[in-house]
Amino acid sequence: MVGIFDSGSGGLSVLREALKLLPQEKYIYFSDNAFCPYGDKDPEFIKNRCRTITELLLSKGAGIIVVACNTATAAAISTLRAEFPIKFIGMEPAVKLAAENTSTGVIGVLATAGTLAADKYKNTKDRFGNDARIVERVGQGFVELVENGDLESPHSREVVGQVLLPILEEKADRIVLGCTHYPFLEATMLRIIGDFRAEHHTDYGIELIDPAPAVVRQLTKVMEAEGIRHGKEGKVILHSSGDREILRRLYSTISV
């Protein structure tokens, strides 16, 4: 069984990709939405929550765990790998992919404050940023929009636009979605990008980069190497530390 957890429902964007690539696997997903968001939490608090969630997932039969949260990955994955005898797959903002494919030389990174402040992200940026100019912005209010199911309303467009437009104005043509909640706002982002391109007559394309497909490819690789891929019928079990209806509602949009 594959365990997946996040501070809330955002990690369902990773589960969505897993269901495409590994539809026969059994998954257990845990949303820690009683403590969501993690972005402004103390790293020690996040580590303790990750320990607790890991113990729960192991008790339910998880044989490998995806930390489907950039903030939790940055704060806790090293600790989890040191303390628990199973494999953990973490998130990493796709700075390398963005830097390799930019035509304007400018890339954007949308993430939580916790992710942007973490050594893991800074090391990734230093290693793979190449010569690209990186424009970083905190997705202020994005997690709350997703948790409330407010994905494409005028209000969500206003909230997203306040953060996204300054990145576009810097001529970023590759924008990394550095939080697993953010892909659920993709439709709103694409509308904002389309209007921006029309207004400014841009001669370059603008692409959103979701790291989830790469994470699931890594999950598949590790499972095969460890011999723990054994799903036959496919099943998803949902757990939550808070309001489970929020989780169920968003899950209904990704079921395949």
N, C-alpha and C positions, 0 to 999 in steps of 0.2 A: 504494500500500500504506500502511496506517495502522500506525505504530509505537506501542506502548503499553509503558510500563515502570513498575516499582514496586520498592521495596526487597525485596519477596517476592511472595507469591501474592495479596495483597490487591487489587491492581489488576485482578484478574479480575472484581471486582464492577463495574468500569467496562466491561470487555470484555463482560460479560453484558448490560449495557444497550445497548452498541453492536451486538451481534448481534441484538437485538430490532429496533432502528431501522434498521440498515444491514446486513442479513444477506448481501448480495451482495458486500460488501467483502472484501478480503484483509487479514488482520491478522498482524502479527508481535509477539509478546508476550515481554518480557524480565523475568525475575525475578532480582533481585540478591540471592538468598537466602544467598549466601556471606557477605554483609555485613549481613544483616538481624538486628535492626531498625535503621532509621535514626534513630529518635526520640531516642536518647542520643548520637548521633555529632556530631563537630565539623562546623560548616557548610562549612568548606573541604574536608573529606574528602568530604562529600556532593556538593559541586560537582564535584570531580574524578571521582567515580564517575559522575555524570550526564553529564559530558563523554565519558567512555569509552563509556558505554552509547549515547549519541547517535551517536557515530562508528560503532559497530557496527550500529545500526539503519539508518543512512544507507547503509552498505556493503551492506546486504541489500535496499535498494530503498525504504525508507520515504520517503514524500513529505510526511508530516505526522506529528507525534509528540504523543501524550498523556502528560503526566507524571502518571501515575495514583497519585500519592503526595503527600499534603498536606505532609509534612515536606520532601520534595525540591522541591516547588513553592515553598515558602517560602524555602528556602535557595538554590535554583539557577535558577529559571526566568528571572529577569532576565538572568543571565549567559548562559544558553543562547540566549536571543533576541538578545543582542548579538553572540554568537560564531558562530552558525550561520544560514545563509540559508534557513531553512524556518520554517513556522509551528509554534508549540508551544501546546498547550491544557493549562492547569493546573487544579489543584483549588483550591476555596475553600470553607471551612466555611459552610454555608447559614444564617448568622446572620440575614440579612435576612428570609428566608422564615419562620424560627422566630419572630422578633420581631413580624412582621406578623400572625401567626396565633395567638399565645398568648392564652389567656383568663384565666390566673392572673397574668400579668405576670412570670412566671419562666420562663426557658429554660435548658436544660442544654447544655453543649458537652463532648463526649467527644473527646479528641484525644491525640496524643503530646506529650511535654514540649517537643520541638523546635517543633512547630506552635504551641503556646500561647505560647511565648516569642518567636516571630518577629514582626517588624514588620508583615508582610503580614496576619497574623491580627489583630493589635492595631488596625491601620488599619481592617480590615473591621468589627471590633467597634465602634469609635468612630463609623464612618459609618452603620452600619445597626442598631446595637443599640437605637436609639430609647430609650424609657424602660424597657425590660425589664431586670429584674435577671438577670444572667448567672452561672450556677453552672458553673464549669469543673472538670473532673477529668481526670487522666491515666488512660488505659485500661491501667493496669498489668497486664501479663501477657496482654493481649488478643491482641497480634500473635503471641506464642508459641503461644497456643491454636490460632489459625488455621493457622499454619505446621505445627503438629503434627496437624492434622485433628481436634482435640478440640473439637467445636462444641456438643454438647448433653449432655455427660456431667455427673454430679454435681459433678465437679471444676470443669468450666467454669462451671457455675452458681454455685459458691462464689466463684470468681475474679471473675466478672462482677458478682455481687451485692454484693461488697465495694465496688465502684466506683459501681454504678448506684443502689443503695438510698439513699445519702446525697443524691443529686440528687433522687430522688423525694420524699424527706422534706422537701426545700426547696420542694415543690409545683410543680416544673417540669412543664409539660404539653407542651412541645416539646423534644425532645432531638436535637441535631445530632450526627450520626456524622462526626467530623472526621478519620477515618482510613479508607482504603479497605479495610482488613482488617475493620473492625468490622461491616459489613453481614452478614458470614458468621456472626455471632453473634446475628443478629436473633431467631431462634426462641427462644434462651435468654433474651434480653432481654424478649421479649414474655411469656414465662411468668412472669418475675420481676415485670413490670409488672402482669400479671393478678392475681397473688397479692397484690401491694401494694394494688391498687384494692379487692379483695374485703375485705382486712383493715381498710383505713382508710375504706371506704365513700365513696370519692371521688365527687364529683358532676361531675367534668370528665374529658374524654378525655385520653389521653397518647399522643403520636405520636412515632415515630422518623423523623428526616429524613435520608435518604440523598442526597447531592449528585450522585450518578452520573448520574441521568437528565438533570439540567440541563447537566452537563458534556458529555454526548453530543449534546444539542441544539445546544450551542455548536460542537462538533466538526462536526456536519452543516452548520451555517450557514457556518463558515469554509471547509469543503471546497467547498461550492457557490460561494462567492464567489471562491475561488481556482481553480476549474475543475479540481480534482484528484480528483474522485469518478469512478472508472472501473471499479469492481468489477463482475464479471459472474457468477461462480460461487460466491464465498464460500469462504474458506479461513483457517485459523488455524495459524500456525507458533509453536511454543513454544521458547524458549531460557531457559537458566538458568546462573548463575555457580556454582551449588552443586548440591544434590540435585534432579535433574529429576523424580524420582518424586513428590515433595511437590507440585510444580506440576501434574503430570499428574492426580494424585488429586483435587485441588480443581477443576481444569478439567472433569473428568468430571461434576461436579455442576452446572455452568452451561451445558453444551452444549445447544443448542436445535435 
